[in-house]
Amino acid sequence: MSDTVFSKILSGEIPIDFLHEDAMCVAFNDISPQAPTHILVIPRHAYRNVAEASEKDPALVGHLMAVCSKLARKHRLENGFRIVTNQGDEGGQSVDHLHFHLLGGRAMQWPPG
């Protein structure tokens, strides 16, 4: 596994409270939230981005989306939410480990950035 903040979370080197945990992924609150609800959902396997994961393990990508939806229901985001993944420098990716941002609890703007 690459040496990222997410690999350190997955190994237990950085302790964190999981909001969701299963054999394929974990979810936890973002330490720099951009909305009242800002949860990160990351796979246990260190795919670099959604393109790589989609090619090698499309079922995992579907599972991550399903976990985001489950967490949205659990956190009562019935008025709406946004799921975001960034890829590459121009896409705003800051950690080379696939992750989804679940954002909610406020109105989202468009375009996003």
Buried (B, 14 or more C-beta within 10 A) or exposed (E): EEEBBBBBBBEEEEEBEEBBEEEBBBBBEBEEEEBEBBBBBBBBBBBBBBBEBBEEBEEBBEBBBEBBBBBBEEBEBEEEBBBBBBBEEEEEBEBBBBBBBBBBBEEEEEEEE
